[in-house]
Amino acid sequence: MPQRPMVLLSGPLHAATTSLARPPWDQRASLWWPDDRAWCVATDVDSMSTYVTGSRQCIAALLDDDELEVLPVSAEQTVTWDGDRLNPTPPRQDLTPALRTSARRTLTGQRGHRGSRY
């Protein structure tokens, strides 16, 4: 991830859930794995999903866990804004004028009727 400076740390598994930033900020591990590299977890502040790679048994255990929302993906699947095959972004012409205005406010950091900035 060339646009994301990384720091490599070592520690116990539960440390991956600890924020490395001072409050009110939150900065957690983006990549983490065990010493034997049997699996790897990858996430990003801009992503809507977390990815796990591991043995077939590891992935089967995740898929079988009723408390997790897990979907299998292939190594070829992209993780860009338009890579979601289950919930594709609608074509712009399909958006109603109200949704276009809402989307534009969201993308420009505006909210409210006066266009105030965050």
ChimeraX commands (.cxc) that place a marker at each C-alpha (Angstrom):
marker #1 position 0.00,0.00,0.00 radius 0.5
marker #1 position 2.29,2.75,-1.23 radius 0.5
marker #1 position 0.05,5.63,-0.12 radius 0.5
marker #1 position -0.22,4.27,3.44 radius 0.5
marker #1 position 2.91,4.49,5.59 radius 0.5
marker #1 position 3.17,1.31,7.68 radius 0.5
marker #1 position 4.93,0.36,10.90 radius 0.5
marker #1 position 5.65,-3.28,11.70 radius 0.5
marker #1 position 4.97,-4.23,15.33 radius 0.5
marker #1 position 5.01,-7.51,17.18 radius 0.5
marker #1 position 2.79,-8.54,20.07 radius 0.5
marker #1 position -0.01,-10.75,21.32 radius 0.5
marker #1 position -3.11,-11.33,19.18 radius 0.5
marker #1 position -5.36,-9.13,21.36 radius 0.5
marker #1 position -3.07,-6.15,20.61 radius 0.5
marker #1 position -4.57,-6.01,17.09 radius 0.5
marker #1 position -7.75,-4.59,18.64 radius 0.5
marker #1 position -5.90,-1.84,20.51 radius 0.5
marker #1 position -5.82,1.67,19.08 radius 0.5
marker #1 position -2.34,3.05,18.49 radius 0.5
marker #1 position -3.56,6.66,18.50 radius 0.5
marker #1 position -4.50,8.91,21.38 radius 0.5
marker #1 position -8.23,9.63,21.88 radius 0.5
marker #1 position -10.32,10.89,20.26 radius 0.5
marker #1 position -8.53,9.29,17.29 radius 0.5
marker #1 position -8.59,5.59,16.57 radius 0.5
marker #1 position -5.88,3.82,14.60 radius 0.5
marker #1 position -5.77,0.04,14.66 radius 0.5
marker #1 position -3.75,-2.59,12.86 radius 0.5
marker #1 position -4.41,-2.79,9.12 radius 0.5
marker #1 position -2.61,-6.10,8.59 radius 0.5
marker #1 position -2.04,-8.81,11.17 radius 0.5
marker #1 position -1.00,-12.45,11.19 radius 0.5
marker #1 position 0.48,-15.10,13.51 radius 0.5
marker #1 position 4.18,-15.98,13.57 radius 0.5
marker #1 position 3.58,-19.04,11.36 radius 0.5
marker #1 position 1.65,-16.91,8.81 radius 0.5
marker #1 position -1.12,-19.52,8.67 radius 0.5
marker #1 position -3.65,-16.72,8.06 radius 0.5
marker #1 position -3.70,-12.98,7.50 radius 0.5
marker #1 position -6.28,-10.27,8.24 radius 0.5
marker #1 position -6.31,-7.15,6.07 radius 0.5
marker #1 position -8.46,-4.06,6.53 radius 0.5
marker #1 position -8.23,-0.37,5.75 radius 0.5
marker #1 position -9.79,2.79,7.09 radius 0.5
marker #1 position -11.37,3.43,3.67 radius 0.5
marker #1 position -12.65,-0.12,3.13 radius 0.5
marker #1 position -16.08,-1.42,4.01 radius 0.5
marker #1 position -14.79,-4.97,4.44 radius 0.5
marker #1 position -12.07,-6.88,6.20 radius 0.5
marker #1 position -10.36,-9.67,4.29 radius 0.5
marker #1 position -9.02,-12.91,5.75 radius 0.5
marker #1 position -6.87,-15.42,3.94 radius 0.5
marker #1 position -5.98,-18.79,5.36 radius 0.5
marker #1 position -6.31,-22.53,4.94 radius 0.5
marker #1 position -9.53,-24.05,3.65 radius 0.5
marker #1 position -10.31,-25.14,7.22 radius 0.5
marker #1 position -9.78,-21.58,8.52 radius 0.5
marker #1 position -12.08,-20.06,5.90 radius 0.5
marker #1 position -14.69,-22.82,6.41 radius 0.5
marker #1 position -14.73,-22.03,10.15 radius 0.5
marker #1 position -15.36,-18.34,9.39 radius 0.5
marker #1 position -18.11,-19.18,6.87 radius 0.5
marker #1 position -19.79,-21.46,9.44 radius 0.5
marker #1 position -19.83,-18.82,12.21 radius 0.5
marker #1 position -23.39,-17.49,12.50 radius 0.5
marker #1 position -22.23,-14.35,14.34 radius 0.5
marker #1 position -20.12,-13.14,11.39 radius 0.5
marker #1 position -21.16,-11.81,8.00 radius 0.5
marker #1 position -18.74,-13.73,5.78 radius 0.5
marker #1 position -18.69,-14.07,2.01 radius 0.5
marker #1 position -16.08,-16.00,0.02 radius 0.5
marker #1 position -14.11,-13.99,-2.54 radius 0.5
marker #1 position -11.51,-14.95,-5.09 radius 0.5
marker #1 position -7.98,-13.57,-5.26 radius 0.5
marker #1 position -8.95,-11.89,-8.54 radius 0.5
marker #1 position -11.78,-9.85,-7.01 radius 0.5
marker #1 position -10.95,-6.16,-6.77 radius 0.5
marker #1 position -11.35,-4.13,-3.60 radius 0.5
marker #1 position -11.93,-0.80,-5.33 radius 0.5
marker #1 position -15.10,1.29,-4.98 radius 0.5
marker #1 position -16.68,-0.49,-7.94 radius 0.5
marker #1 position -15.60,-4.04,-7.03 radius 0.5
marker #1 position -18.66,-5.04,-4.97 radius 0.5
marker #1 position -20.46,-7.66,-7.06 radius 0.5
marker #1 position -23.31,-8.15,-4.57 radius 0.5
marker #1 position -24.14,-4.45,-4.08 radius 0.5
marker #1 position -22.98,-2.69,-7.22 radius 0.5
marker #1 position -23.03,1.09,-7.36 radius 0.5
marker #1 position -26.04,2.17,-9.43 radius 0.5
marker #1 position -25.33,4.01,-12.67 radius 0.5
marker #1 position -25.46,7.76,-12.12 radius 0.5
marker #1 position -28.43,8.24,-14.45 radius 0.5
marker #1 position -30.50,5.88,-12.25 radius 0.5
marker #1 position -30.19,8.20,-9.25 radius 0.5
marker #1 position -33.09,10.51,-8.53 radius 0.5
marker #1 position -32.31,14.25,-8.27 radius 0.5
marker #1 position -32.69,14.05,-4.46 radius 0.5
marker #1 position -30.20,11.17,-4.24 radius 0.5
marker #1 position -27.76,12.98,-6.55 radius 0.5
marker #1 position -27.91,16.04,-4.26 radius 0.5
marker #1 position -27.44,13.85,-1.18 radius 0.5
marker #1 position -24.50,12.02,-2.78 radius 0.5
marker #1 position -22.91,15.33,-3.83 radius 0.5
marker #1 position -23.20,16.70,-0.28 radius 0.5
marker #1 position -21.65,13.52,1.11 radius 0.5
marker #1 position -18.75,13.60,-1.35 radius 0.5
marker #1 position -18.02,17.30,-0.77 radius 0.5
marker #1 position -18.33,17.08,3.01 radius 0.5
marker #1 position -21.47,19.21,3.12 radius 0.5
marker #1 position -24.56,18.66,5.19 radius 0.5
marker #1 position -27.76,20.46,5.93 radius 0.5
marker #1 position -29.69,22.74,3.62 radius 0.5
marker #1 position -27.20,25.60,3.80 radius 0.5
marker #1 position -24.26,23.47,2.65 radius 0.5
marker #1 position -22.36,23.90,5.91 radius 0.5
marker #1 position -19.01,22.12,6.09 radius 0.5
marker #1 position -18.08,19.54,8.71 radius 0.5
marker link #1:1,2 radius 0.2
marker link #1:2,3 radius 0.2
marker link #1:3,4 radius 0.2
marker link #1:4,5 radius 0.2
marker link #1:5,6 radius 0.2
marker link #1:6,7 radius 0.2
marker link #1:7,8 radius 0.2
marker link #1:8,9 radius 0.2
marker link #1:9,10 radius 0.2
marker link #1:10,11 radius 0.2
marker link #1:11,12 radius 0.2
marker link #1:12,13 radius 0.2
marker link #1:13,14 radius 0.2
marker link #1:14,15 radius 0.2
marker link #1:15,16 radius 0.2
marker link #1:16,17 radius 0.2
marker link #1:17,18 radius 0.2
marker link #1:18,19 radius 0.2
marker link #1:19,20 radius 0.2
marker link #1:20,21 radius 0.2
marker link #1:21,22 radius 0.2
marker link #1:22,23 radius 0.2
marker link #1:23,24 radius 0.2
marker link #1:24,25 radius 0.2
marker link #1:25,26 radius 0.2
marker link #1:26,27 radius 0.2
marker link #1:27,28 radius 0.2
marker link #1:28,29 radius 0.2
marker link #1:29,30 radius 0.2
marker link #1:30,31 radius 0.2
marker link #1:31,32 radius 0.2
marker link #1:32,33 radius 0.2
marker link #1:33,34 radius 0.2
marker link #1:34,35 radius 0.2
marker link #1:35,36 radius 0.2
marker link #1:36,37 radius 0.2
marker link #1:37,38 radius 0.2
marker link #1:38,39 radius 0.2
marker link #1:39,40 radius 0.2
marker link #1:40,41 radius 0.2
marker link #1:41,42 radius 0.2
marker link #1:42,43 radius 0.2
marker link #1:43,44 radius 0.2
marker link #1:44,45 radius 0.2
marker link #1:45,46 radius 0.2
marker link #1:46,47 radius 0.2
marker link #1:47,48 radius 0.2
marker link #1:48,49 radius 0.2
marker link #1:49,50 radius 0.2
marker link #1:50,51 radius 0.2
marker link #1:51,52 radius 0.2
marker link #1:52,53 radius 0.2
marker link #1:53,54 radius 0.2
marker link #1:54,55 radius 0.2
marker link #1:55,56 radius 0.2
marker link #1:56,57 radius 0.2
marker link #1:57,58 radius 0.2
marker link #1:58,59 radius 0.2
marker link #1:59,60 radius 0.2
marker link #1:60,61 radius 0.2
marker link #1:61,62 radius 0.2
marker link #1:62,63 radius 0.2
marker link #1:63,64 radius 0.2
marker link #1:64,65 radius 0.2
marker link #1:65,66 radius 0.2
marker link #1:66,67 radius 0.2
marker link #1:67,68 radius 0.2
marker link #1:68,69 radius 0.2
marker link #1:69,70 radius 0.2
marker link #1:70,71 radius 0.2
marker link #1:71,72 radius 0.2
marker link #1:72,73 radius 0.2
marker link #1:73,74 radius 0.2
marker link #1:74,75 radius 0.2
marker link #1:75,76 radius 0.2
marker link #1:76,77 radius 0.2
marker link #1:77,78 radius 0.2
marker link #1:78,79 radius 0.2
marker link #1:79,80 radius 0.2
marker link #1:80,81 radius 0.2
marker link #1:81,82 radius 0.2
marker link #1:82,83 radius 0.2
marker link #1:83,84 radius 0.2
marker link #1:84,85 radius 0.2
marker link #1:85,86 radius 0.2
marker link #1:86,87 radius 0.2
marker link #1:87,88 radius 0.2
marker link #1:88,89 radius 0.2
marker link #1:89,90 radius 0.2
marker link #1:90,91 radius 0.2
marker link #1:91,92 radius 0.2
marker link #1:92,93 radius 0.2
marker link #1:93,94 radius 0.2
marker link #1:94,95 radius 0.2
marker link #1:95,96 radius 0.2
marker link #1:96,97 radius 0.2
marker link #1:97,98 radius 0.2
marker link #1:98,99 radius 0.2
marker link #1:99,100 radius 0.2
marker link #1:100,101 radius 0.2
marker link #1:101,102 radius 0.2
marker link #1:102,103 radius 0.2
marker link #1:103,104 radius 0.2
marker link #1:104,105 radius 0.2
marker link #1:105,106 radius 0.2
marker link #1:106,107 radius 0.2
marker link #1:107,108 radius 0.2
marker link #1:108,109 radius 0.2
marker link #1:109,110 radius 0.2
marker link #1:110,111 radius 0.2
marker link #1:111,112 radius 0.2
marker link #1:112,113 radius 0.2
marker link #1:113,114 radius 0.2
marker link #1:114,115 radius 0.2
marker link #1:115,116 radius 0.2
marker link #1:116,117 radius 0.2
marker link #1:117,118 radius 0.2
view
